Amino acid sequence: MPGETHFENPWRGEVTLVIDQRPQKMRLTLGALAQLEAHLGTGSLVDLVRRFEQGQFSARDILALLAAGLSGGGCDISATDLARAEIEGGAVAAARAAAELLARSFSLPGSTREAAECA
């Protein structure tokens, strides 16, 4: 919403992504993680984390991770609509946000900077 301020809470694993000029909060809830596993179809969340750590993630991984995080953050946007949306900072910002979201979901705040910088 215009004029609305969005503060992310790293203790809850939150990351902000600006989509179509609107800041959206992302968070990987248990339901969002289940959605992510179902969407990826193969492998596990450990495999996904490993791909990000090794810099071997795909655009499909990024899109699935962002869609799940947005769902967990309360934003109802389909992966198809997200793929068409304008993400502030482009593909690089999307990859960094996805890496940060994954890192914050599985670590303590303050220990995620290196993971996000690898993306």
Number of C-alpha atoms within 10 A of each C-alpha: 9 7 5 8 8 12 12 15 14 18 12 14 22 24 26 21 23 16 16 13 13 16 19 20 21 27 28 28 18 10 13 20 19 13 20 23 18 12 16 15 9 10 9 13 15 9 12 22 18 13 14 24 17 12 13 12 18 13 12 13 19 20 19 23 31 26 28 29 33 26 22 21 19 13 14 11 14 13 18 10 10 17 15 9 13 15 19 16 13 10 13 12 15 22 25 20 23 26 29 24 25 26 22 26 22 12 13 13 15 10 10 19 13 13 20 19 11 14 20
